[in-house]
Amino acid sequence: MTGYAAYGLLGMPLAMSALPVYVQVPAYYTTQLGLTLTSTGWVLFLARLIDTFQDPLLGLWIDRLRGGLHRWLIVAAIGLSAAFLGLWLPLVATSYLALWLGLMLILTYTAHSMINIAYLSWGAKLQPIKKNNASMLLGAAAWREGAGLMGVIIASVIPSIIMLKPREQIAAAMGWYSLAFAGLLMLAMIALLYGSPKWQRTATAHTHGHAAWSVLTGNLAFRRLLAPYFLNAISVAIPATLVLFFIRDRLQVPNQTGLFLAVYFIAAAIGLPMWVALAKRFGVARCWGLGMLLAILAFFSAALLTAGDSEKYLAVCIAAGLALGADLALPPVLLAQVIAADEAAAAYYGIWTLLGKLALALSGLALPFLAYFGYQPGQAGGAVLGWTYAAVPCACKFIALLLLIASHRSFSKTTK
């Protein structure tokens, strides 16, 4: 196994746990366990909000680690495995289900963040490193996101098939899935810690929080990158939260859920090397903007689909999946390029993941929003479900594209 492959493997189990938490958990707790749509939406929002604001602190702590990184990652991996299993096997009565969901989500989010922030900052500071060389950063990102897409494909197919089983069989099947995930996570952690290029530490890695914050806020290119990244993250988070409801109640083809998700992520995997190659030739920011434009053109039509439009939605999944490769590979590289070679990276990625988590938290409010307009899971979804699922994300992504274009000069000057 090459060094970059050993580094990238961890992306697979991280994706295997993330997708079911964001996609299947809301539908599982509402349709299978009986939690109301409004309660589920507010629990998702509050748990994600708590998770959001811990990420900068985790980033600072990671930057200050003096040789305890192995222990940090192993503890986080054990915690993530246990909490992920707990999500699918609640040990409380129905009246305490919302509390259990909130607790397991917070534990899952925290452990996942502990791993993910360290993992992303590791990829930004690999040894050997030559002034954050774009080709090297794109290579590491390609392995990481490629493995992540493999994990997402697994997570889109297997849990979707499990959710079609009789209610009494779902918990046990998801329990076995959780154990398989835990085994792969431990193997990937061993590969990262003992087989990948080492994490290059910096002279400023142990700076105090106030000084670290001053460095972050003083980086103009970093500040200008945050708004387009945040709005783009919202444009991805809303469909991720609503996709199962859209397929089941708007298209009314729940038996094709696994097919749609698999095609979407397979298309992303196919498109990933294309975006990496284009970014090496034409620039990371320019190609990310092109990916946003393709996503808007592909996804907006989903708002117009109705019951039985399976073939049309499949075409949307293919085109939007190809565009997803840009969203996955290019923004982390763009961030790595605006971090100076002598600066610690984890604090930057703490802010970065904070915005991604905040986007997910806000997307949870889509559920009570739909409930306010009369939608209930299991009922035929009206136009409001389609427009919330597709049109609102496209509007967010279009604004993100405009902001990225406006800020492109600052990125170019910083990353040359």
C-alpha positions as CSV (number, residue, x, y, z in Angstrom):
1,M,0.0,0.0,0.0
2,T,1.4,3.4,-1.0
3,G,1.8,6.2,1.5
4,Y,-1.1,8.2,0.1
5,A,-3.3,5.1,-0.2
6,A,-2.6,4.4,3.5
7,Y,-3.6,8.0,4.3
8,G,-6.7,7.9,2.2
9,L,-8.2,4.6,3.4
10,L,-9.6,6.3,6.6
11,G,-12.0,8.2,4.3
12,M,-14.0,5.0,3.7
13,P,-15.2,4.2,7.3
14,L,-15.7,7.9,8.0
15,A,-18.1,8.1,5.1
16,M,-19.7,4.8,6.0
17,S,-20.8,6.3,9.4
18,A,-21.5,9.9,8.2
19,L,-24.0,9.1,5.5
20,P,-26.4,6.9,7.5
21,V,-26.3,9.5,10.3
22,Y,-27.3,12.4,8.1
23,V,-29.6,10.5,5.6
24,Q,-31.1,7.3,7.2
25,V,-31.3,8.3,10.9
26,P,-34.1,11.0,10.4
27,A,-36.3,8.5,8.4
28,Y,-35.4,5.6,10.8
29,Y,-36.6,7.5,13.9
30,T,-39.7,8.9,12.4
31,T,-41.0,6.0,10.3
32,Q,-39.7,3.0,12.2
33,L,-39.4,4.1,15.8
34,G,-42.3,6.5,16.0
35,L,-40.6,9.8,16.9
36,T,-42.6,12.7,15.5
37,L,-41.2,14.7,12.5
38,T,-41.1,17.9,14.5
39,S,-39.3,16.3,17.5
40,T,-36.8,14.7,15.1
41,G,-36.1,17.9,13.3
42,W,-35.5,19.9,16.5
43,V,-33.2,17.1,18.0
44,L,-31.2,17.1,14.8
45,F,-30.9,20.9,14.9
46,L,-29.9,21.1,18.5
47,A,-27.5,18.2,18.4
48,R,-25.8,19.5,15.3
49,L,-25.6,23.0,16.8
50,I,-23.8,21.7,19.9
51,D,-21.5,19.7,17.6
52,T,-20.9,22.8,15.4
53,F,-19.3,25.0,18.1
54,Q,-17.0,22.4,19.6
55,D,-15.0,22.0,16.3
56,P,-12.8,25.1,16.7
57,L,-11.8,24.0,20.2
58,L,-11.0,20.5,18.9
59,G,-8.8,22.1,16.2
60,L,-6.9,24.1,18.8
61,W,-6.4,21.0,21.0
62,I,-5.2,19.0,18.1
63,D,-2.6,21.7,17.2
64,R,-1.3,21.5,20.8
65,L,-0.9,17.7,20.9
66,R,2.7,16.8,21.8
67,G,2.9,13.2,20.8
68,G,-0.5,12.1,21.9
69,L,-2.0,12.0,18.4
70,H,-2.1,8.2,18.2
71,R,-3.9,8.0,21.6
72,W,-6.3,10.8,20.5
73,L,-7.3,9.0,17.3
74,I,-7.7,5.6,18.9
75,V,-9.9,6.9,21.7
76,A,-12.0,8.8,19.1
77,A,-12.3,5.6,17.0
78,I,-13.6,3.5,19.9
79,G,-16.1,6.3,20.9
80,L,-17.4,6.6,17.3
81,S,-17.9,2.8,17.0
82,A,-19.9,2.6,20.2
83,A,-22.0,5.7,19.6
84,F,-22.8,4.7,16.0
85,L,-24.0,1.3,17.2
86,G,-26.1,3.0,19.9
87,L,-28.0,5.1,17.3
88,W,-29.5,2.0,15.8
89,L,-30.1,0.0,19.0
90,P,-31.8,2.4,21.4
91,L,-31.9,1.1,25.0
92,V,-34.8,3.4,26.2
93,A,-38.6,3.5,26.1
94,T,-40.4,5.5,23.4
95,S,-41.0,8.4,25.7
96,Y,-37.2,8.9,26.1
97,L,-36.4,8.3,22.4
98,A,-35.7,12.0,21.6
99,L,-33.3,12.3,24.5
100,W,-31.5,9.1,23.4
101,L,-31.3,10.3,19.8
102,G,-29.8,13.6,20.9
103,L,-27.2,12.0,23.2
104,M,-26.1,9.4,20.6
105,L,-25.9,12.1,17.9
106,I,-23.7,14.3,20.1
107,L,-21.4,11.4,21.0
108,T,-21.2,10.3,17.3
109,Y,-20.6,13.9,16.1
110,T,-17.9,14.5,18.7
111,A,-15.9,11.4,18.0
112,H,-16.3,11.8,14.2
113,S,-15.0,15.4,14.5
114,M,-12.1,14.4,16.7
115,I,-11.0,12.1,13.9
116,N,-12.0,14.2,10.9
117,I,-10.3,17.4,11.9
118,A,-7.0,15.7,12.7
119,Y,-7.3,13.7,9.5
120,L,-7.9,16.8,7.3
121,S,-5.1,18.8,8.9
122,W,-2.8,15.7,8.5
123,G,-3.5,15.8,4.8
124,A,-2.7,19.5,4.6
125,K,0.7,19.0,6.3
126,L,2.1,15.7,4.9
127,Q,5.8,15.0,4.8
128,P,7.6,15.7,2.5
129,I,6.0,19.0,1.7
130,K,7.1,21.8,-0.6
131,K,5.2,25.0,0.0
132,N,1.8,23.3,0.0
133,N,2.4,22.1,-3.5
134,A,-1.0,21.9,-5.2
135,S,-0.2,18.6,-7.1
136,M,0.7,16.8,-3.8
137,L,-2.4,18.2,-2.0
138,L,-4.7,17.2,-4.8
139,G,-3.1,13.7,-4.8
140,A,-3.7,13.2,-1.1
141,A,-7.2,14.6,-1.4
142,A,-8.0,12.3,-4.4
143,W,-7.1,9.2,-2.3
144,R,-9.0,10.5,0.7
145,E,-12.2,11.5,-1.2
146,G,-12.0,8.4,-3.5
147,A,-12.0,6.1,-0.5
148,G,-14.7,8.3,1.0
149,L,-16.8,7.8,-2.1
150,M,-16.4,4.0,-1.8
151,G,-17.6,4.3,1.8
152,V,-20.5,6.4,0.7
153,I,-21.5,3.9,-2.0
154,I,-21.5,1.2,0.6
155,A,-23.5,3.4,3.0
156,S,-26.0,4.3,0.3
157,V,-26.7,0.7,-0.7
158,I,-26.6,-1.4,2.4
159,P,-28.5,0.7,4.9
160,S,-31.1,1.5,2.1
161,I,-31.6,-2.2,1.6
162,I,-31.8,-2.8,5.4
163,M,-34.5,0.0,5.7
164,L,-36.8,-2.0,3.4
165,K,-36.8,-5.0,5.7
166,P,-39.6,-5.7,8.2
167,R,-39.4,-3.3,11.1
168,E,-38.4,-6.0,13.6
169,Q,-35.4,-6.9,11.5
170,I,-34.0,-3.5,10.9
171,A,-32.2,-2.9,14.3
172,A,-30.4,-6.2,14.2
173,A,-29.3,-5.7,10.6
174,M,-28.0,-2.2,11.3
175,G,-26.2,-3.6,14.4
176,W,-24.2,-6.0,12.1
177,Y,-23.5,-3.1,9.7
178,S,-22.2,-1.1,12.7
179,L,-19.9,-3.9,13.7
180,A,-18.5,-4.2,10.2
181,F,-17.9,-0.4,10.1
182,A,-16.1,-0.6,13.5
183,G,-13.7,-3.3,12.1
184,L,-12.9,-1.3,9.0
185,L,-12.4,1.8,11.0
186,M,-9.8,0.1,13.2
187,L,-7.9,-1.3,10.1
188,A,-7.9,2.2,8.5
189,M,-6.7,3.8,11.7
190,I,-3.7,1.3,11.8
191,A,-2.9,2.2,8.1
192,L,-3.0,5.9,8.8
193,L,-0.9,5.8,12.0
194,Y,1.8,3.3,10.7
195,G,1.7,3.4,6.9
196,S,1.0,7.0,5.7
197,P,3.3,9.9,5.3
198,K,3.9,11.6,8.7
199,W,2.1,14.7,9.9
200,Q,4.5,17.6,9.6
201,R,4.4,19.7,12.7
202,T,4.9,23.4,12.7
203,A,6.7,25.9,15.0
204,T,3.3,27.5,15.9
205,A,1.5,24.2,16.7
206,H,1.3,24.9,20.4
207,T,0.1,28.5,20.3
208,H,-2.5,29.9,22.7
209,G,-6.1,30.3,21.6
210,H,-6.0,34.1,21.3
211,A,-2.9,34.1,19.2
212,A,-4.3,31.3,17.0
213,W,-7.5,33.2,16.5
214,S,-5.6,36.3,15.5
215,V,-3.7,34.3,12.9
216,L,-7.0,33.0,11.5
217,T,-8.8,36.3,11.3
218,G,-5.8,38.0,9.8
219,N,-5.8,35.6,6.8
220,L,-7.8,37.5,4.2
221,A,-8.0,34.7,1.7
222,F,-9.2,32.3,4.4
223,R,-12.0,34.7,5.5
224,R,-13.2,35.2,1.9
225,L,-13.3,31.5,1.4
226,L,-15.7,30.9,4.3
227,A,-18.9,32.4,2.9
228,P,-19.0,30.5,-0.4
229,Y,-18.0,27.3,1.5
230,F,-20.8,27.7,4.0
231,L,-23.5,28.5,1.5
232,N,-22.3,25.6,-0.7
233,A,-22.4,23.3,2.4
234,I,-26.0,24.3,3.0
235,S,-26.8,23.5,-0.6
236,V,-25.5,19.9,0.0
237,A,-26.9,19.4,3.5
238,I,-30.6,20.1,2.7
239,P,-30.9,17.4,0.0
240,A,-29.0,15.0,2.2
241,T,-31.5,15.5,5.0
242,L,-34.6,15.2,2.7
243,V,-33.5,12.7,0.0
244,L,-35.3,9.7,1.6
245,F,-38.5,11.7,2.1
246,F,-38.3,13.0,-1.5
247,I,-37.8,9.5,-3.0
248,R,-40.4,7.8,-1.0
249,D,-43.2,10.5,-0.8
250,R,-42.6,12.7,-3.9
251,L,-41.3,10.2,-6.4
252,Q,-43.1,7.3,-4.6
253,V,-40.4,4.7,-5.5
254,P,-38.9,3.8,-2.1
255,N,-37.6,0.5,-3.4
256,Q,-35.3,2.4,-5.8
257,T,-33.6,4.4,-3.0
258,G,-30.4,2.3,-3.0
259,L,-30.2,2.6,-6.8
260,F,-30.5,6.4,-6.8
261,L,-27.9,6.9,-4.0
262,A,-25.5,4.4,-5.5
263,V,-25.7,5.9,-9.0
264,Y,-25.2,9.4,-7.5
265,F,-22.0,8.5,-5.6
266,I,-20.6,6.2,-8.3
267,A,-21.0,9.2,-10.7
268,A,-19.1,11.3,-8.1
269,A,-16.3,8.7,-8.0
270,I,-16.1,8.7,-11.8
271,G,-16.0,12.5,-11.8
272,L,-13.4,12.8,-9.0
273,P,-10.2,12.2,-11.1
274,M,-11.6,14.4,-13.8
275,W,-11.9,17.3,-11.4
276,V,-8.5,16.7,-9.9
277,A,-6.9,16.7,-13.4
278,L,-8.8,19.9,-14.4
279,A,-7.8,21.6,-11.2
280,K,-4.1,20.8,-11.8
281,R,-4.4,22.5,-15.2
282,F,-6.8,25.3,-14.7
283,G,-6.7,26.1,-11.0
284,V,-8.6,24.8,-8.0
285,A,-11.0,27.8,-7.4
286,R,-12.0,28.0,-11.1
287,C,-12.8,24.3,-11.3
288,W,-14.8,24.4,-8.1
289,G,-16.9,27.2,-9.5
290,L,-17.4,25.1,-12.7
291,G,-18.6,22.2,-10.5
292,M,-21.1,24.4,-8.7
293,L,-22.5,25.6,-12.0
294,L,-22.9,22.0,-13.3
295,A,-24.7,21.1,-10.0
296,I,-27.2,23.9,-10.3
297,L,-28.0,23.1,-13.9
298,A,-28.4,19.4,-13.0
299,F,-30.3,19.6,-9.8
300,F,-32.8,22.4,-10.3
301,S,-35.0,20.2,-12.5
302,A,-35.6,17.8,-9.5
303,A,-38.0,20.4,-8.1
304,L,-40.3,19.7,-11.0
305,L,-40.4,15.9,-10.7
306,T,-43.5,14.1,-9.6
307,A,-44.6,10.5,-8.8
308,G,-43.0,8.0,-11.1
309,D,-40.3,10.2,-12.6
310,S,-37.7,7.6,-11.9
311,E,-35.7,7.8,-15.1
312,K,-35.6,11.6,-15.0
313,Y,-34.4,11.5,-11.4
314,L,-31.8,9.0,-12.3
315,A,-30.4,11.4,-14.9
316,V,-30.4,14.1,-12.2
317,C,-28.4,11.8,-9.9
318,I,-25.8,11.1,-12.6
319,A,-25.2,14.8,-13.5
320,A,-25.3,16.0,-9.9
321,G,-23.0,13.2,-8.9
322,L,-20.4,14.2,-11.4
323,A,-20.6,17.7,-10.0
324,L,-20.2,16.4,-6.5
325,G,-16.6,15.3,-7.2
326,A,-15.6,19.0,-7.3
327,D,-17.3,19.7,-4.0
328,L,-15.5,16.8,-2.3
329,A,-12.0,17.2,-3.6
330,L,-11.4,20.9,-4.3
331,P,-12.5,23.0,-1.3
332,P,-10.2,21.3,1.2
333,V,-7.3,21.8,-1.2
334,L,-8.2,25.4,-1.6
335,L,-8.2,25.8,2.1
336,A,-4.8,24.1,2.4
337,Q,-3.4,26.5,-0.1
338,V,-4.3,29.6,1.9
339,I,-2.6,28.2,5.0
340,A,1.0,29.4,5.3
341,A,3.7,26.7,5.4
342,D,4.7,27.7,8.9
343,E,1.2,27.7,10.4
344,A,-0.6,24.9,12.1
345,A,-3.6,23.5,10.2
346,A,-6.0,22.0,12.7
347,A,-7.4,25.3,13.9
348,Y,-8.2,26.2,10.3
349,Y,-10.0,22.9,9.8
350,G,-11.8,23.4,13.1
351,I,-13.5,26.5,11.7
352,W,-14.0,24.8,8.4
353,T,-15.8,21.8,9.9
354,L,-17.8,24.2,12.2
355,L,-19.3,25.8,9.1
356,G,-20.1,22.4,7.6
357,K,-21.8,21.3,10.8
358,L,-23.7,24.6,11.1
359,A,-25.0,24.0,7.6
360,L,-26.2,20.5,8.6
361,A,-27.8,21.9,11.8
362,L,-29.7,24.4,9.7
363,S,-30.8,21.7,7.3
364,G,-32.5,19.9,10.1
365,L,-35.0,22.8,10.3
366,A,-36.3,21.8,6.9
367,L,-38.3,19.0,8.7
368,P,-40.3,21.3,11.0
369,F,-40.6,23.7,8.1
370,L,-42.2,21.0,6.0
371,A,-44.4,19.9,8.9
372,Y,-45.7,23.5,9.2
373,F,-46.8,23.4,5.6
374,G,-48.7,20.1,6.2
375,Y,-46.3,17.5,5.1
376,Q,-46.1,14.3,7.1
377,P,-43.8,11.3,6.4
378,G,-45.5,8.5,4.5
379,Q,-48.0,10.8,2.8
380,A,-47.7,11.9,-0.8
381,G,-45.4,14.9,-0.8
382,G,-46.7,18.1,-2.5
383,A,-44.8,20.8,-4.3
384,V,-43.3,22.2,-1.1
385,L,-41.3,19.0,-0.6
386,G,-39.9,19.2,-4.1
387,W,-39.0,22.9,-3.9
388,T,-37.4,22.6,-0.5
389,Y,-35.4,19.6,-1.6
390,A,-34.1,21.1,-4.9
391,A,-34.8,24.8,-5.5
392,V,-33.7,26.1,-2.1
393,P,-30.3,24.3,-2.4
394,C,-29.8,25.6,-5.9
395,A,-30.4,29.2,-4.8
396,C,-27.8,28.8,-2.0
397,K,-25.3,27.3,-4.4
398,F,-25.8,30.1,-6.9
399,I,-25.0,32.7,-4.3
400,A,-22.0,30.7,-3.2
401,L,-20.8,30.7,-6.9
402,L,-21.1,34.4,-7.1
403,L,-19.2,34.9,-3.9
404,L,-16.5,32.5,-5.1
405,I,-16.1,34.4,-8.4
406,A,-15.9,37.7,-6.5
407,S,-13.2,36.4,-4.2
408,H,-11.2,34.4,-6.9
409,R,-8.5,37.1,-7.2
410,S,-7.5,36.9,-3.6
411,F,-7.3,33.0,-3.8
412,S,-5.1,33.3,-6.9
413,K,-2.7,35.8,-5.3
414,T,-2.4,33.7,-2.2
415,T,-2.0,30.3,-3.8
416,K,0.5,31.1,-6.6
